[in-house]
Amino acid sequence: DSLGGNIYILDVRSSGGLLLKKLTYRSAPVPATHGDGHLPSGQDGHVLIHNGTEYTSVDNDAISNLVADDIQGYYGLLTNFYFTGAVPTVTEIDEDDVDNWVDINFDVDALGNFDNRPSLMKAANAVGHTGAGTPADPVIFLIEGLTTRASVNFRASLTFEPDVDEAQLETRLLFDRHSGTTPSDQFPIADVSLNMNNGADVEYDAEPMLSFFVGDTIDTNGVGDAGKCRFQVRSTVEGTLRMRALTWYIQS
């Protein structure tokens, strides 16, 4: 890791006793004492980092931030709905789209890209998604950098205004696998997000959430070779979809 060596957390008790615990970041053993056999000194709220030669004292917040950056984060895309103008991105579901899964329009606002992915994802790929946000070139989230230990919670924020009463809206993530998998075809995870029984021409709110683990067909297989996913909808009637946000919450 960027701090090097093994991490030793030193708890200095009020009685003067010392409790030494270790979080191993590297497999190479590091002695828990100075060369003279005495435990290193420390202060409350700090940790000691051994770089193979000596101990250095680091504020606990720095370690907390480092660990947080390594194991969790999120990738958020917002439309203009949350900014000046408050205009969501619209996709019209027409007669040909009814009962079919469709890629959506999604215009990321100039201030609406929040890249707080875990550090290993940023190291693997400088960008978190591809696509212009049109049905022909949809937003595609890149899973590159994650291993099979990772899991993701996805949330979309949207409204749907049906042209006909008694409508239903489904949402899903459609996944592309990395190379060399069997099977190799796409696969979805889906949810019924809206049952619209209060009439037509009413704007219904929804925030569908979909969770998935990073299995061995969508994890990182190599540079530029990892799983991907896109957000799609399917409606039983014609209507107007208004998108506000797409967010992936990541545990690596």
Protein Blocks (a to p, Z undefined) as FASTA:
>chain_A
ZZopadddddddfkopacdddddfbfbdcdfbdfkopacdddehiacddehjaccdddfk
lmmmmmmmmmgccdddddfklmghiaacdddddfklgopacdddddddfklcccfbdfkl
mmmpmbfbecjhiaklccdddfehiafkbccddddddddddfbehiaddddddddddehi
acfbdcdddddfbdcfebghiacdddddddddddfklmcfbghiacddddddddfbdcdd
ddfbdcddddZZ
